[in-house]
Amino acid sequence: MRKTCHCGDTMTMKLRTVIYSGKVEIDNVPIFSCTSCSRSEVIPEVKPDLTGLIAQLGAEPDKCTFLFNECNEWADLLVEAKVNKQQPNVHEVEALIQQRVNMLLDLYLLAQSLNDEAWIIDINKRLQQISRRTLHT
């Protein structure tokens, strides 16, 4: 996954660790990074969840580490894609997205049949995270 940087070169997607307040490590955050000008930015699909996580930590967080892919479907899909291949292409990521959406819809039906409201809410959140997508090629 790639996008054009402000300098005109190509930014590539990488999974990085974001440090918040010098104490909190948030691993597996998808970032676009430019090797020419060293610019980095969080991919738009995960930014709302990253800022939400940081807001929950507050101004004076305790020292800790999070795996971002455990609370964000996009990050989890990208971690899965990276495990299978060094630099996944858009078609491979699209296939993973389709598989994940199908799995989540199956789980949604199961959660509904069990009347498990907490699970239904969680699955809805995960589906909404995946729906925030604008793949960059």
C-alpha angles and dihedrals in degrees: 000000000000143000136185116265124222088252090059097250125112122270117210128206117250134170108240142170116253116205116210122196091345090281110067123069115199108192129200097028110159108236133177108226132188118210092198101057100012092237115155132186136175111251110257095237093067102031097094092053093045092051089046091053091049091049090053090054092059130208096300107038124178118246109274146132129236132191101222091200088066091065102032127059094204092054090046092052091049092048088051091048091049091051089057097043138009096236111012118208126229094259092055091049091047090053091051090049092053092048092048093048090050091049092048092049090052090050090048091056090049092048090050092050089052093045089231102161095181091053092046090052091049093050091047089053091050092049090049090052091054092046090061094083139137106160114212117212 
